[in-house]
Amino acid sequence: MSAGRRITVKVGSNVLTRCDGTLDVTRLSSLVDQVAELRQAGIEVVVVSSGAVACGRSELKGLNTSRLDDVDRRQLFSGVGQAKLINRYYDLFREHGIMVGQVLTLKESFATRRHYLNQRNCMLTMLDNGVIPIVNENDTVSVSELMFTDNDELSGLVAAMLDCDALVILSNIDGIYDGDPKAAGSRVIETVDSGRDLSSYIRTERSGFGRGGMVTKYRIARKVADEGIEVIIANGKTDGILPRLLIEGKERPICTRFSPSKNPTSSMKRWIAHSEGFAKGRILIDANAEEAVLSTHAASILPVGVTAVEDEFERDDLVKVVSATSGQVLGIGRIAYSSGEARKVIGNRGARPMVHYDYLYIDFPK
């Protein structure tokens, strides 16, 4: 990867913690050294780092937390652990003469376009001034139903938001295998072109201290690559993994690379693509409208193709677009009507689009 590029690096809990849940300072120091090398090569880096909860768990391992529920326990561990984690990053990067800034965020902070752009401006200001953003979910005030699936989801959103050239997801595995990673003969799938479906290869279980697993990594990688950003899933415990992945002339490690779409989506559509959880309602479309929006041609959703409007919403809210035939969610868009107004124009041939193409993201069935 050439100088002048921008990447997001997601570091998973299973990379930063030992098997007993304590912070692996040696590994963290190595990753900081690698990020510093990328900076020397002219590559801008945003770090999305897990590990706060695991850090707090190790610090408070003598405390009896059995009386706490899962949310309270996570909030306690993350409050203590985030302070420890960011201090480690600060001290290690300072040895390279690099400043870092902490960005703690919540899923609902991405729910509106205004909040989304505010966070984008914050991180871009850091990058413009030579500061590396260290991003994590603010688990101290998150509750389960409003949390990101894990930091894979957050990293995909950050990479899209900052118009990154690549997203690197570091885990404790070399990539996506064509079989059980522990089985003899299984190999890493090294290149995934647009449209290729790997879902049959993905194992559903999680390992170690992370919240997510390969299912989430694959889903996020596929979405981000379809938006025009290269995605790499690699082993964060491999020595020198980041320079080897991203600096020309280095020996390339084994990993899985998702080729970016040749038709990248706009910044607006990227925000919409990652905002499915904030949809306020649903509009059902008939077979003709479905065929139009799934085609390669730009197509808005017109009232004439809508068969039903579900739930209540306001103008400019996000709504899910659903096939009236199959019930499948086809995408998400920002609607130009309130729910009451939309119901009045169903089937109307002369009315303006319910969802204009510029504000419509179609998640093509894979």
N, C-alpha and C positions, 0 to 999 in steps of 0.2 A: 504494500500500500504506500502510495507516494505522500510526500509532505503536503501540508495544507488540508489534510483530511480530518474529519471529526468522527470519533467512535464513542459508543457507550459500552462499558465493560460491566457485566453483572457478575458479582462474586457470591457464590452460594454458601450457605451455612456449612455444608459438608466439606467445603474447601478450607474454611477458616477455623474449624474446630477439630480437636482431637476426638478420639472415640469416647473419652470420658466427659466430653462437653466443655472442656476448657479451651480457651483461645490458643490457637497455634500461632504464636508470635513469629516463629521462624518463617512460616509460610506467608503470613501477612507482610513481613519485611521483604521477602522475595518478590511478592507481587508489587509492592511499592517501588522497589528497584526497577522492575520491568516497566511500570507505568512511566517512571522517570526517563527510562531509555526511549520510550515512545515519544515523550515530549521532546527529547533531544533530536529525534528524527523529524520533528515538525508536525506531529500528530496531536490534535486536541483530544483530550480524554475526559469523559464523564464517568464516574464510578457509582454504580448502584450496588450497595453492599449490604448483604445479610450479616448475621452474626450477633446482633445486639441481644436477642433473647438468650442465645447460648452463652454469651459472655456473662449476662446477669445470673443465669442459672449456676454457673461455676462459682461466681462470687458469693452467692447466697446458698451454697450447697449444704451449709450447716443449719439453715433455717427450716423449721417445719412449716411447709406450705400446704399440707394436706387439707386444711380447712378452707382453702381458697378454691373458687371455681376456675375453669380454664382461662376465662377472660381476665379475671383479677390476677392470676398467676402470670399471664403473659405481660400484663401492664407493669407489674412489679419487676419482673426480670428485665424487661426492655428499658425501663427507666434507669435502672442501675447499669445495665449492660451497654446502652448507647453512649453513656458518658465515658465508659472505659474504652469502647471501640473508637470513638472519634478522637480521643486523646492519643491513642496509639497511632492512628493515621496522621494526626497533626505532627507528632514528634518524628515519625519516620520520614514524612515528606519534607519536613524542615531540614533534615540532614542533606537533602538534595537542593535546598534553596527554593522549594516549591511551597506555596501556600494552598491550603484547602479551606473550603467552606462547607458547613453542614446544611443540608436541605432535608428537613423532615416534612413529609406530606401525608395527606389522607386521600382515600379514593374519591370522596365527595368534592375534594378540591379541583378535580378535573370535570365536575359535572356541568359547569357552565363555561361558555366560551371565554367570558371575561376572566374567570379564575384560571383557566387553562393558559391564556396569554400572559397573565401576571406571573405565573410560575416560569413560563418560557423566558420572559424578559429577565427574571431574576437569575436564571442559570446562564443565559447568554451574557449578561453583564459580568458574571464571574469569569466566564471563559475569555471575554474581551480584555479582562484585566489580569490574565495569567493565573487565575485561581481555579483549582480543580473542584467541581461540585462533588461532594460525597452524599449520595441520596439514599434515603431509607424511608420506609413507611413509619409513621409515628404510632407505634404500637401502644404507647402509653395512654392514648385517648381513643384508639380504634376499638370497635366492638365487632364481633364475629361477622354479622350480616353486612357490614359496611367495609370489610377489609378486602384488599387485593387477594386474589387466589394465592399468590406469593410474589416474591420480588422479580420473578420472570415476567409476570404481567406488568409490573411497574416499569421494568427496564425496557420492555417493548414500547410502552407509552412514551417514555422519556426519549428513546431513540427516534421515534416518529415525530415527537414534538420539537426536537432540536434539529431536525433535518440531517440526521447523522448518515454517514456513508456506510457504516457497519455497526452491528450489534454483536458483541461477543458474550456468550453465556458460558461461564466457567462452572463446571460441576465436578464430580468425582468419578466421571466416566468419560471415555474418549469421544463419544458421540452416540449416534443412533445405530444400533446393530441390526443385522438382518436375521437375527435369532436371539436366543438367550445369551447375554454377554458372557456368562460363565461356561457356556457350552463350547466344546471343541468344534472348530470350524466356523464359528460365528465371526463375521467381519463387520467392521464399521462401514456404513454407507457414506462415502466421502463427498459425493455431490448430489444435490437434490435440485432438479430443474423445476421450473414453474409448472404446476399442474400434476406433478407426480405425487401419488398418495402413499404415505408410509404408515398409515394408521394400523395396518395389520401387524406391523413390527413392534408397535409400542407396548411396553409392559405397563400395567396400571399401578403397581405398588410404588410406595415411596420408601426412601431409605434415610437413615441417619436423623439429623436434626432439622432438615428443611420441611416446609409446609407443602411444597409442590412435588412434582415428579416429572418423568419424561413426557407424560401426556400433556401437561401444561407447557413444557418447553417446546414440544412439537407444534402445538396449537398457536403459540405466540410466534414461533419462528416462521410458520407458514403465513400468518397474517402480515407480519412485518416485511417479509420478503415480497409478498404480493403488493406491498405499498412502495416497493422500489429500493429497499435497503437490504444489503447483504447480511445474512445471519450466520454465525458460526457457533456451533456447540462443541466445546473442547474440554479437556481435563485440566482443571486449575492446579493440580498437583504435579503436573509435568514441568520439569525444570525449563525456565525460559520460555514458557508457552506463548506469552503475548508478543514479544519481539519476533519469535519464529512464525507466528501467524500473520503478522502485519508489516514487518519490515522486509523489503526486497533484499534478496541475497542470502537470507537465512534458510537453514534446513527446515523444510516444512514438516510439521508434526501430523500425526493422524488426527482427523477431526471430521465433523460433518458440516459442510457448507451448503447453505440454501442460496441459490442464485437469485439475485434481485429481478423483479419484473422489469421488462423493458418499457413499460408504460406506468411510471410512478404516479401515485395519486397526489392531489393537492394537499396543502396543509389543513384546510378545512375538512376534507374528507378523511384525513388521518385522525383528526380529533373525533369525528363522528364514528369512525371504525372501532375505536377503543372505548366507546361510550355506551355500549349496548345495555349495561346495567342501569343506566340512568333514563332509559326510555319510559315515557309516561303512559303510553297507550299503544294500540296496534291498529293498522289498517289492512284489510284483506283485499287482495287484487285478483281479478279473474285471469283465465288462461292466456288471453291475448296480451294483457298488461304484463303478465309474468314472462311471456316469450320476449317481449320488447326489452324489459329491463335486464334480462339475462343474455341478451345479444351483445355483440361487440360494438354496437352503435349507441351513441348517447341517447338516452330516453328518460324523460321525466315521467312521474306518475300522475296521470290526469284523472279527474273525478269520474270520467266515463268508464274507467277500468276498475274502479273501486266498488266492492260489493258490500262492505260493512266497515264500521268504525267502532272500535271497542275502547272502553275506559274513558276517562276525562283528562283533557290536556288543554294547554293554551297555545296560541300561535307562537311559533319558533321553538316549541318543545321538541324533543327527540321522540320518534315513534318507530316501532318495529314494523317492517313490511313483511306481510305473511301471505303465502299462497293459499287462496281460498280452496284450491283443489286438493292439495296434499297436507296443508297445515304447517308446512315447513317455513321457518323464518328465513327469508331471502336476504335481508339486509336491514339497514337502519337509516333514517333520514330526518332532517329538520323540516317540520311541517309548516305550511304557510297559512293554516287555518286553525282556529280553536276546534275542539271536538264538536261543539254545537253547530258551528258554521260548516264543518266538514260533512256532517250528516245531512245537511240541507242540500248540498250540491252533489251527492252521490249520483252517478249516472249522467250528470250534466255534461254535454259535449262542448259547451262554449265557455266553461269556467276556466280560470287560470289553474296551473298545476297545483296539486296538493303538495307534492314534494318535487322541487326542481332538481334536475340532474346534478347541478353544482353542489347540492346539499344532500346527495344520496350516495350511500356506500352499499354496494351489493357484495355480500360475502358468497361468492360463487361456490355452489356445491362441489366438493372435492370427491 
